[in-house]
Amino acid sequence: MNIRNEIKSYIVREGFTMSELIEKMAEQYGWSGSVPNFSGKLQRGSLRYGEAVELADALGYDLVWRKRGKEG
């Protein structure tokens, strides 16, 4: 699954529309209230790491770095 579709699936899973989420992000983090701006970032793959952390937080998730186990 590409990153754009993965993020969109989390948005839907948590019961948000893109407009509702962007409105929440604008209120909480000062994001632009523009859905096309956010959609463009997803399409281009230009979402910054800090934005991804804020997005996860707004959806009720934590981004976690976990060391991969060795295969074998």
N, C-alpha and C positions, 0 to 999 in steps of 0.2 A: 504494500500500500504506500502511495506517496505521502509525503508530509502534509500536503494541503488537505488531502482527503482524511488523513488521520486526525488532524486538528478539527476539521469540520465534524467528524464523527463524535469527538468528545463534546463539542458544543451542543450537538443534537441530543446526545446521551444525557446531558445534564439539563435538558429541557429549555435551552435558550434558542432564540433566533439570532442570526448574526447582528441584527439591529439592536436587540436587547443587550447582547454581550458588549457591543461596542459602546453603547450608552453607559453601561456599568463601568467599562474600562476608562471612559472619559471622566466619569465622576471620581473613581478611585485613584486613577493614576495619571490623569491629565492627557490621556490619549486623544488624538483627533477623533471627532465624532463621525468620521466618514467611513461608511462600510466599503465603498469602492477602494479607498486607500488601503484598508486592511486586506481586502480580497486580493488586491494587487501584490501586496507583500507576500501573501501565501502563494500566489501564482508564480511570482518571480523567485521564491525561496529566499527572500531578503528580510525575514523576521529576525530581529536581533535576539541574542540570548536573554538579555534583560527583559525584553518584551515577552519572550516565551515563559519566563518565570512569573511575570505578572499575569499573563493569560492563564497559566496553570492555577495560580492562586485564586483568581476570580472564579474559576470553575470548581474550586475545592480540591485541587490536586497539589502535590509537591513533586518537583523534579528531583530525582534521586540519581546520583552517580553511584554505580555499583560495579565493582571489579568483576569481569567475566571469569567464570571458572575454567580450569584447564580441561580439555577434552582428552579422552583416552582411557 
